[in-house]
């Protein structure tokens, strides 16, 4: 309804009201490209906001297409560059990725003859009118309910964590079955595959990064609460141990209230730091607990203390990330050892954008692969259309744009359905054009109905119906702009065939298996790098000494590439359903390695005794070997773990440990063993990673 109303209103106003056929063409195709061809997620008002922000870019693309159309080679070079850049803009998140195809068409449309720079003003007027009408239609026509904001989901997770802490602070010091289920549900609700794409914090800006960080911290906090070991028998928690849980509960409650409040704009009365006493108290308690690392302790107390410190660290990260998400650059700068974790705090948008773009400007990034594939296919289509002088050649490029997928098999299946639909649509179109002839009034009256049916049936019935119905739409449009005969249907078939063949060709030549192959490779690289980090961190703890800021750029980059490959895989057909590991859970292992390594390395402290160093070294080698074995399995295209890839003595693919239930703890240290607190913190971290891998590789991907 929105697309039809905006497109027809602009087209009829310009063509029959002002007698401006060029403006009419651009008004209609602007509305169609930014609504039907684009897939901007969210409600109508959210899409309208995106359209307003890209309005200057739409005008710039029309100008560039008009100026570069003077020569075929300039148009092709422009198509290669602009096609690549607009496709690569998907690194900015679902909204940018959704708007990119429509923006591509706004360069393609003026890129073809006739070369008429004198009509540039009329083209811009039509583009502006079509975009304005579409914004109004999206904002006011048939309003939709908004999905649950990610901030609210994170607040719910924080509130659930506070409730769980309350239970753990009282006898029997364990979560009830209902609280365990609530914690699991709150954590699962934050999975990217289960959140509305319009609400997902996937952009490169500070607030999006911080909100995603807050969601990850809340999931980590809930997981650590479920695995918190009880106090030693006969020794109820007292002193600092009770103080930590009290501080975590208060800070989680305070953070939930902060996230559920209204967005804090520049003019908000409650600035950063206001009413954040619980978060500050949590940081104080955490730092005091961490400062005792050089004090020896026995095994049971040391493991409990290490688990409490991980709990406090996750809760403190949640508090800091929530402040950054709400207040942005106005938030208080992170202190102590937090700046390394929150490296993006206080940085301006251009620098954060550059960081995101530079991280993915490499062949192993799926965003880079998609941009290269589409840019080359569009450039080839523009070359063929220019050299062979295809009539209505932009239809060939539109076919490339709308039919090319991230895998060759998916592109082939799409093309087969599209060609069938186009052929049937062309036959119907030829018959209509032959019968109606030059009676433009018939086309004008029928256009809204045909357009409404096309944009209603196409998304529901598939690409074949969409192409067939769109063939009717373009025929009814061009029949009003100039005299048309049944031969127009044949031209449409030829152009779609050329574009489809080019899409299939470049789909086969450029990374034909898409994220289906890249995701296992990226996760394997991530786990391999995580294994090296485990060994390096454990060696530093065994050696003792002063704390230091770790260099973890390689692990951060591996995480970024794996997460982008996982995001793309959600849009691809799956041939490993029920056999693949839980990819996102495996990536969270990377985050656990990253955070745990930073926590241990920045604190410093004395080294353990030689027998303890030997044990720590052996334990680190076990976990690193497990990570490398899992990496080798995930690098396999099938992604199905083989026997031996799981925890010690249990094949990862056959584990019968219930999801969400902590596995049996390893053999405890002798009760009389005394060691620095950091030694037990490292062992607790390694045991948690071992348990994570054992559980996560046994789970089929639920996404």
KOLMARZA-990763 format. One record per residue: residue in one letter; x, y, z of N, C-alpha, C in turn. Coordinates in steps of 0.1 Angstrom, whole numbers, plus 5000, padded with zeros to 4 digits. Layout:
BEGIN
AXYZXYZXYZ
...
This chain:
BEGIN
X500849885000500050005000500950135000
X501950135009502750255009503550274996
X504150164991504850184979503950224967
X502850164966501950194955501450344956
X501050384968500550514970501650624967
X502850604972503950704969504250704954
X504450584948504950574934503850634925
X502650584926501550634917501250784919
X501350834931501050974933502051064926
X503351024928504451104922504351094907
X504150974902504150944887502951024881
X501751014886500651084880500751234881
X501251284892501351424894502351484884
X503451424882504451474873504051454859
X503451344855503151314841501951384836
X500851374844499551434840499351574845
X499951604857499751734863500651834857
X501951804856503051894852503551864838
X503151754832503651714819505151704819
X505751634829507151614830507451464830
X507551404819507751254819509051214826
X510151294824511351254831511251254846
X510651364851510351374866509451254870
X508451224862507551114865508250984867
X509150964857509950834858510750824870
X511450934874512350934886511450924899
X510350994899509550984911509050844913
X508550774903508050644904509250544908
X510350544901511350454904512150484917
X512150604922512650634935511850564946
X510550584945509650514955509750364954
X509850314942509850164941511250114946
X512350184942513650134946513850134961
X513450244967513650254982512650184990
X511650134984510650054992510549914988
X510349884975510149744971511549674969
X512549744963513849684961514649684974
X514549784982515249794994514549705005
X515249665015514649585026515149645039
X514749775041515049835054514249785065
X514849735075514049665086513449775095
X512349735102511749815112510349855108
X509749945116508449995113508450105103
X507250145098507250255088507950375093
X507750415105508450535110509950515111
X510450395115511850375115512450375101
X511750325091512250325077512150475072
X511150545076511150685072512350765077
X512750735089513950795095515250765086
X515350645082516450605074516450675060
X515250685054515050755041515450905042
X515150965053515451105055516951125056
X517651025063519151035064519851015051
X519250925042519950905030519550995018
X518651085021518151175010519251255003
X520251315010521351375003522151274994
X522251154998522951054990522251024977
X520851014978520150984966520351094955
X520351214959520551324950521951314944
X522951284952524351274948524451154938
X523851044940523850934931523250964917
X522151044917521551084904522451174897
X523051264904524051354897525251274891
X525751184899526951104894526551024882
X525350954883524950874872524750954859
X524151074861523951164849525251204843
X526151244851527451304846528351194840
X528351074846529250964841528650884829
X527350914825526750834814527250884801
X528050994800528451044787529250944779
X530050854786530850754779530550624786
X530650514778530450384784531450354795
X532750384792533850344801533650424814
X533250554814533150624826531950574834
X530850534827529750474834530050344841
X530950264834531350134839532250154851
X533250244850534050264862533250314874
X532350404871531450454882530650344888
X530150254879529350144884530250044893
X531450024889532349934897532549994911
X532850124911533250194923531950214932
X530950264927529750294935529050164939
X529050064929528449934933529149864945
X530549874944531249814955531049894968
X531150024968530950104980529650084987
X528550094979527250074984526949944990
X527549834984527349704989528249685002
X529449745002530349735013529749815025
X528849905023528249975034527449895043
X527249765040526549675049527249655062
X528549685062529249675075528649765086
X527849865081527249955091525949905098
X525549785094524449725100523249695091
X522149635096521049595088520349705081
X520249825086519649935080520349985067
X521649995069522450035057522449925046
X522549805051522449695041521149685034
X520049715041518749715035518549825025
X519149945028518950055019519850055006
X520949975007521849974996521349934982
X520449834981519949794967519149914961
X518349984969517650094963518550204959
X519550234967520550334963521250294950
X521550174949522250124937521350164924
X520050134925519250164914519150314910
X519350394920519250544918520550584910
X521650514911522750544902522550474888
X521950354888521850284876520850354866
X519750414872518650464863519250584854
X519950684860520450784851521750754843
X522250624846523550594840523450544825
X522150544820521950494806521550614797
X521850604784521350704775519850714775
X519250824772519950934765520751014775
X521951054770522751144778522151284777
X521551324788520751454788521051524801
X522251594802522551664814521551784816
X520951834805520051944807518751904815
X518551764816517351724824517751694838
X518951724842519351684856518451754866
X518051874865517151934874515851864875
X515251824864514051754864514151614871
X515351554868515551424875515651444890
X516251544895516451564909515051604915
X514251674908512951714913512051584914
X512151494904511351374905511851284916
X513151274918513751194929513351244942
X513451384944513051434957511551424960
X510751434949509251414952508951274955
X509551184948509251044951509651004965
X510851054969511351014982510451084993
X510051204991509251275000507951205002
X507251164991506051094992506150964999
X507250894997507550765003507750785018
X508450885022508650915036507350935043
X506451015037505151045043504250925044
X504350835033503550715033504050615044
X505350605045505950515056505650565070
X505650695072505450755085503950755089
X503050775080501650795084500650695079
X500950615069500050515063500150385070
X499150325075499150195082500250185092
X500250255103501250245113501450105119
X502650065123502949935128503449945142
X503249835150503849835163505349815163
X506049875171507549855171507949735179
X509049665175509549555182510149595195
X510449495204511049525217512449575215
X512649705220514049755219515049675226
X516249675220517349595226517749645240
X517549775242517849835255516849765266
X515649745262514749685271515049535274
X515449465263515849335265517049315275
X518049415273519149415282518849445296
X517849545297517449575311516749455317
X515949385310515349265315516349165320
X517349145312518449055316519149095328
X519449235330520049285342519149265354
X517849285352516949265363516849125367
X516849035358516848885361518148845368
X519248905364520548875371520448925386
X519849035388519649085402518848995410
X517748935404516948845411517748715415
X518548665405519348545407520348575418
X520948685419521948715429521248715443
X520048765444519348755457519248615462
X518948525452518748385456520148325461
X521148355453522548305456523148355469
X522548465474523148525486522448465499
X521548365497520948305508520948155507
X520848085518520847945518519647895510
X519847795501521047705500522047745490
X522147875487523147935478523147875464
X522047845459521847795445520547845439
X520547845426519347895419518247785418
X517047835420515947745418515747715403
X514947605400514747575386514047685378
X513147755385512447865378513447985375
X514348015385515248115382516248085371
X516647955371517547905361516947925347
X515647885346514947895333514748045329
X514448125339514348275336515648335331
X516748295338518048345334518448295319
X518148165317518348115303517548195293
X516248215296515348285286515848425284
X516248495295516748635293517948635285
X518848545287520148545279519848505264
X518948415262518648375248517948485240
X517148565247516448675241517348775235
X518648785239519648875234520448825222
X520148695218520848645206520448735194
X521448765186521148845174520048785165
X520048655164519048585155517648595161
X517548635174516248635180515748785182
X516448875178516149015180515749075166
X514849175167514349245155515549315148
X515849295135517049355129517049505131
X515849575131515849715133516249755147
X516149665157516449705171517849655174
X518449575165519749515168520949625168
X521749635178522849735178524049675170
X523949705157525049645149525849755142
X525549885144526249985138527650015144
X528450095137529850125142529850235152
X528750305154528750415164528950375178
X529250475186529650455200528450385208
X527250445206526050395214525750245209
X525850215197525550085192526549985197
X527850025197528849935202528649915217
X528350015224528150005239526949915242
X525849935235524649855237524949705234
X525649675223525949545220526849485231
X527749565236528649525247527849495260
X526849585263526049565274525249435273
X524749405261524049275260524949155262
X526149165257527149055259527449035273
X527649155280528049145294526949095303
X525649125299524549065307524448915305
X524648865292524648725290525748655298
X526948715298528048665306527748655320
X527148765326526748775340525848655343
X524748635335523848535337524448395337
X525348375328526048245327526948225339
X527648325344528448305355527648285368
X526448345369525648325380525148175381
X524848115369524447975369525547885373
X526847925371527947835374528647875387
X528047965394528748015407528847895417
X530047855421530147745430529647785444
X529047695452528647735465529747755475
X529547815486530647835496531047705501
X532247695507532747565513531747515523
X531547385525530647335535531047375549
X530047425556530247465570530747605571
X530947675560531547815560530547905552
X529547955558528648045551529448175547
X529048235536529748345531529648465540
X530748525543530848645552531748745546
X531748865551532748975547532649005533
X533849005526533849055512532948965503
X532848835506532148755497530648795497
X530048825508528748875509528549015503
X529649095505529549235500529549235485
X530249145478530349135464528949105458
X528249005464526948975458525949085461
X526049155472525149265475525349375465
X526649405462527049515453526549475439
X526749355434526349305421524749325420
X524049285430522549295429522149435428
X522749525436522349665436522749735422
X523949705417524349765405523549705393
X523149585393522349525382520949595382
X520349605394519049675395519149815390
X520249895394520350025390520550035375
X521349945369521549945355520249915347
X519449825352518149795346517249925346
X517249995357516450125357517050225347
X518350235346518950325337518550295322
X518550165319518250125305516850135302
X515950125311514550135309514050285309
X514950375313514550515313514550575299
X514150695297514150755284515550785279
X515750775266517050805260517650945265
X518850945269519451065275520051145263
X519351255259519851345249520751445255
X521251535247522151645252521451735262
X520151745261519551835271518951765283
X519251645285518751565296519251625309
X518351625319518651685332519551595340
X519251465339520051365347521251325338
X522451385342523651355334524351225338
X525351195331526151075334526751085349
X526650975356527050975369526051005380
X524851055375523751085385523150955389
X522950935402522350825408522950695403
X524350695402525050575398525950525410
X525450545422526250505434526450355435
X525450275431525550135432526650085422
X526750135410527750095401529150135406
X529250255412530550295418530950205429
X529950165438530250075449530749945444
X530049895433530549765428531949765423
X532349875416533749885412534649895423
X534349955434535149965446535349825452
X534249755454534349625460535149525451
X534949535438535649455428537149475429
X537549605429538949645430539549595443
X538849605454539349565467539549415467
X538649345461538849195460539949155451
X540149235440541249205431542549235437
X542649335446543849385452544449285461
X543749185465544249075474544848965467
X545248985454545748865446547048815452
X547848895459549048845464548948775477
X547748765482547548695495547248545492
X547948455498547648315496546248265501
X545648165495544448115499544347975496
X543347895502543247755500542347735488
X542247615483541647585470540147625470
X539347565479537947595479537647735480
X538247805489538047955490538548025478
X539747985473540248045461539348045449
X538747925447537847905435536547995437
X536047995449534848075452535248225450
X536348265454536748405453536948445438
X537548355431537748375417536448385409
X535548305413534248305406533448435410
X533648485422532948605426533648725419
X534948715417535548825410535148835395
X534948715389534448715375533048775375
X532248735385530848785386530948945387
X531748995396531849135398532349205385
X533249145378533849205366532849215355
X532049105353530949105343529949215346
X529549225359528549325363529049465361
X530349485364530949615363531049655348
X531349555339531349575325529949615320
X528949545325527549585322527149725326
X527549765337527349905342527950005333
X529249985330529950085322529450085307
X529149975302528549965288527250035288
X526450015298525050075298525150225299
X526050275307526250425308526650475294
X527650405287528050455274526850445264
X526050345265524950325256523950435258
X523750485270522650585273523150725271
X524450755275524950885275525850915264
X526350815257527250835246528550895250
X529050995243530351065246530251145259
X529051165264528851245276529051155289
X529151025286529350935298530750955304
X530850915317532050925324533150835317
X534350875315535350785309535650665318
X535850545312536150425320537450455328
X537550395339538750405348539350275350
X540550275357541250155361541650075348
X541249945348541649855337540549855326
X539549935328538449935318538649995305
X539550095304539750165290540150065279
X540949965282541249875271540049795266
X539149755275537949685271536949785264
X536849905269535950005262536850105254
X537550055245538450135237537750245229
X536450215226535650305217535050425225
X535150425238534550525246535150665243
X534350765241534850895238535350925224
X535350825216535850845202534650895193
X535050975184534051035175533650935164
X532450965158531950875148532850845136
X533550945130534350915119535450815122
X536050825134537050725137536550595139
X535350575145534750445147534350385134
X533850465125533450425111534750365104
X535850445105537050405099537550265104
X537450255117537850135124537050015119
X535750025117534949925112535249895097
X535349995089535649975075537049905073
X538049955080539349895079539449755083
X538649715093538649575098538049485088
X537149525079536549435069537049465055
X538049545053538649565040539649465037
X539249335037540149225035539349105029
X540049025021539348915014538548815023
X538948805035538248705044536948765050
X536648885048535448945053534248915043
X533148865048532048845039531448975033
X531549085040531149205035531949245023
X533249225024534149255012533849165001
X533649035003533348944993532048974985
X531049004993529749044987529849164978
X530649264983530749394976531549374963
X532649294963533349264951532549184941
X531849084946530949004937529949094930
X529249174937528149254932528749364923
X529749434927530349534919530849484906
X531549374905531949314893530749284884
X529749224889528649184881527849304876
X527749404884527049524878527949594868
X529249594870530149654860530149584847
X530049444848529949364835528649394828
X527549404836526249424830526249564823
X526849664829526849794823527649794811
X528749714811529649704799528849644787
X528149534790527349464779526249554774
X525549624783524449704779524949824771
X526149874774526749984766527249944753
X528049834753528649794741527649734731
X526749664736525749594727524549684725
X524449804732523349894730522049824733
X521949764744520749694748519649804751
X518449784744517349884748516849854762
X516649964769516249944783517249864791
X518549894789519649804795519649814810
X519049914816519049914831518249794836
X517349734828516649614833517649504835
X518649494827519649384829520349404842
X520749534845521449564858520449544870
X519249574868518249554878518149404881
X518249324871518149174873519349134881
X520549184878521749154885521549184900
X521049304902520949364915519949284924
X518849244918517849174926517949024926
X518748964917518748814917520048764922
X521148834923522448784928522348764943
X522748644947522748604961524148574966
X524348544978525648534984526248394981
X525448294976526048164972525548134958
X526448064951526148034937524847944936
X524647854945523547764944522247844946
X522247934956521148024958520848114946
X521848164940521648254928521048174917
X521548044915521047964904519547934906
X519147894918517747864921516947994919
X517448104923516648234922516448264907
X517548254899517548284885516548194878
X516548064881515547974874514148024877
X513848054889512448094892512148224886
X513148324886512948454880512648444865
X513448364858513248354843511948294840
X511548194848510148134845509148244847
X509148314858508148424861508248534850
X509448574846509548674836508948634823
X509248514819508648464806507148464806
X506548414817505048414818504548554819
X505248634827504748774827504948844814
X505948814806506148874793505048834783
X504648704784503548664775502248734778
X501948744791500748824795500848964791
X502049024793502249164789502049184774
X502649094766502549114751501049104747
X500349014753498949004750498149134754
X498449184765497749314770498149424761
X499449444757499849554749499249544735
X499149414730498549404717497049434717
X496349404727494949424728494649574731
X495349634741495049774745495649874735
X496749844730497349934720497850064727
X497450174721497950304726496950374735
X495950314741494950374750495650394764
X496350504766497050524778496150534790
X494850574788493950584800493750444806
X493750334798493650204804494850174813
X496050204808497250174816497250254829
X496750384828496750464840495850414850
X494650374846493650324856494150194862
X494750104854495149974858496449974866
X497250074864498650074871498550054886
X497750134893497750114908497349974912
X496349914906495949784909497049684906
X497649694894498749594891499949614900
X500249734903501349764912501049704926
X499849724931499549674944499649524945
X499149454934499149314934500649264933
X501449334925502849294923503549304937
X503449414944504149424957503549354968
X502249304966501649214976501949074974
X501849024961502048884958503548844958
X504348934952505748904951506448854963
X506448934974507148894986506548764993
X505348734990504648614996504948484987
X504748504974504848384965506248354960
X507148444962508548424957508948504946
X510248484942510848564932510248544918
X509748424915509148404902507948494900
X507048494910505848584909506248724909
X507248764917507648904918508148954904
X508948874897509548914884508448914874
X507448824874506448824864505448944866
X505148974878504249084881504949214878
X506249224881507049354879507149374864
X507149264856507149284841505949354837
X504749324843503549394839503649544844
X504149564856504249704861505049794852
X506249744848507149834839506449854826
X505749754821505149774808504049874809
X503249874819502149974821502750114823
X503950124829504550254831505050304818
X505850224811506450274798505450294787
X504350224788503250244778502650384779
X502750444791502250574793503250684790
X504550644790505550744787505850754772
X505650654765505850654750505050534744
X504750544731503950434725504750304726
X504050194730504650064732503849964725
X504649864720504049744714504349614721
X503949504716504149384723505649344723
X506449414714507949384714508649424727
X507949514735508549564748508649434757
X507749344756507849224764509149144761
X509449134748510649064743511849124748
X511949264748513049334753513249304768
X512149294775512249274789512849134792
X512449034784512948894786514448894783
X514948964772516348964768517149024779
X516749144784517449204795517649124807
X516549064812516548984824517448864822
X517448804810518248694807519748724808
X520048844802521448884802521948914817
X521148984824521449014838521548884847
X520648794844520648664852521948584849
X522248574836523448504833524748564839
X524848694839525948764845525948734860
X524848744867524748714881525248574884
X524748474876525248334879526748324876
X527248384866528648374863529548424874
X529248544879530048604890529748534903
X528548484905528348404916529148274917
X529448214905530348104905531848134906
X532248254901533648294901534048354915
X533248424921533648494933532948434946
X533748364953533348304966531948234965
X531848134957530548074954529748014966
X530447984977529747924988529448014999
X529748144998529348245007529748215022
X528848255031529148235045529048085049
X528448005041528347865044529847805046
X530747865038532147815039532947915048
X532648045047533448145054533148135069
X531948105074531748105088532547995095
X532547865091533447765097534847815097
X535347865086536747915085537048025096
X536048115097536248235106536248185120
X535348095124535248055137536447965141
X536947885131538147805133539347895136
X539448005128540548105131540448165144
X539148205148538948265161539348165172
X538948045172539347945182540847915183
X541447915171542847895171543648005178
X543148135175543748245181543448245196
X542248205200541948195214542848095221
X543147985215544047885221545347945224
X545948025214547248095217547148195228
X546048265229545848355240545748285254
X545148175254545048095266546448055271
X547248005262548647965265549448085270
X549348195263550148315266549748375280
X548448375283547948425295548348335307
X548148205305548548115316550048125319
X550848135309552248145311552648275319
X551948385316552148505323551748495338
X550648425340550148415354551148325362
X551648215355552648125362553948205365
X554348295356555648365358555448475369
X554248525371554048635380554548765375
X554548865383555048995379554049105379
X554349215374553449335374552449315362
X551349375364550249375354550649455341
X550049415330550349485318549049485309
X548949585300547849585291548049495279
X547249395277547449285267547249345253
X547949285244547749315229546849205224
X545649245221544749145216544049185203
X544749255195544149305182543749185173
X544549085172544248975164543048895168
X542848885181541648815186540448905184
X540549035185539449125183539049115168
X540049115159539749105145539048975141
X539548865147538948735144537548735149
X537248795160535848805165534948885156
X535448995151534649075142534349005129
X535348935123535048865110534148745113
X534248675124533348565127531948615129
X531748725136530448765138529748815126
X530448885116529848925104529548805095
X530348705095530048575087528748515093
X528648515106527448455113526248535109
X526348665109525148745106524748715091
X525648705082525248675068524648535067
X525148445074524648305073523148295076
X522648385084521248385087520348395075
X520848455064520048485052520248375042
X521148275044521448175034520748045038
X520347965027519847835030520847745038
X520347655046521247575055521147435051
X522347375048522447235045523047155056
X523147215068523747145079522847155092
X521447175089520547185101520647065110
X520747085123520846985132522246925134
X523146955126524546905127525547005131
X525247135128526247245131526347275146
X527447315151527547355164526847495166
X526647535178526047665181527047775178
X527047825166528047915161528248035170
X527148095174527248215182527848185196
X527448075201527948035214529448005213
X529947955202531347935200532048075199
X531448175193532048305193532048365207
X531048335215531048395229532248335236
X532748215233533948165239535148255236
X535148315224536148405221536148535230
X534848575232534748695241535148655255
X534848535260535248495273536848485274
X537448435264538948435264539448575264
X538948665256539348795256539248865269
X538048855275537848925288538648865299
X538648735300539448665310540948695309
X541448695297542848725295543148865300
X542348965297542549105301542549115317
X541549045322541349045337542548995344
X543148885339544348825346545648895343
X545748945331547049015327547149155333
X546049225334546149365339546349365354
X545949255361546049265376547449235381
X548149155375549549115381549449045394
X550549015400550648935412551748835412
X552048785424553148685425552748555418
X553848485413553648355407553448245417
X552848135413552648015422553947935424
X553847835432555047745434555247665422
X556447605421556747525409555747415406
X555247335416554247235413552947295407
X552547405413551347475408551547535394
X552747585391553047625378552847515368
X553447395372553347285363551847245360
X551047245371549647215369548947315361
X549247445363548547545355548947535340
X550247505338550747495324550047375317
X549847255325549247145319547747165316
X547147235326545647265324545447365312
X546347455310546247555299546447475286
X547447375286547647305273546447215270
X545747165280544547085278543447175271
X543247295277542147375272542547425258
X543847465256544247505243544147395232
X544447275236544347165227542847145223
X541947155233540547145231540047245221
X540447375223540047485214540547455200
X541847405199542347385185541647265179
X541247165187540547045181539147095176
X538547185184537247235180537347325168
X538447395167538747485155538947395143
X539647285144539747195132538447135128
X537547105137536247055134535347165127
X535347275133534547385127535047435113
X536347415111536847455097536347365086
X535847245090535247155081533847215076
X533547205064532347265058531047215065
X531047085068529847035074529647085089
X530747115096530547175109530147075119
X530246945116529746845126530946785134
X530946805147532146765155532246615155
X533546565154533746425155534146385169
X534146255172534546215185535946255188
X536046305201537346355205537446505205
X536446575199536546725198535946785211
X535346705219534746765231535646765243
X535046765255535846775267536546635269
X537446635278538246515280537346395282
X537546295274536846165275535446165270
X534946275265533546275260533446345247
X533046275236532846335223531946455224
X532346565218531546685219530146665213
X530046585202528846565195527846465202
X528346395212527546295219527246325233
X527646445238527546475252526046475255
X525646415267524246425271524046515282
X524946615284524746715294523646805290
X522546825298521446915294521947055292
X521447125281521747265278521447355290
X522447435294522247525305522647465319
X522947335319523347275332524847265333
X525447325343526947315344527447175345
X528447145337529047005338529646985351
X529946855354530646815366531946885368
X532246935379533547015382534646915381
X535846965377537046875377537446845391
X538346745392538846705405539346825413
X538946855425539346975432540746965437
X541347075440542647085445542647025460
X543746975465543746935479543347055487
X542547025498541947135506543047215513
X544147145515545247225522546147305513
X545947295500546847365491546647515492
X547647585493547647725494548347785482
X547847895476548447955464547948095463
X548648175455548048315452546748315446
X545948415449544548415444544448415429
X545448475422545448475408545648335402
X546248255409546448115404545048045403
X544248065414542948005413542048075403
X542248205401541448275391541748215378
X543048185375543348135362542747995360
X542847905370542247775369540747785367
X540047875375538647885373538247935359
X539048025353538848065340539047955330
X540047875331540347765322539247655324
X538747625336537647535338536447585331
X536147715332534947765326534947755311
X536147775305536347765290536147615286
X536747525294536547385291535047345291
X534347395301532947365302532147425291
X532547545287531847615276531947535263
X533147495260533347415247532647285248
X532647215259532047085260530547105258
X529947205263528447225262528147275248
X528847375243528447445231528647365218
X529747285218529947195206528947085205
X528247055216527246955216525847005212
X525747135210524447185207524347215192
X523147185186522847225172522547375172
X522947435162522647585161521247615161
X520647685172519247715172518847835165
X519847905159519448035153518648025141
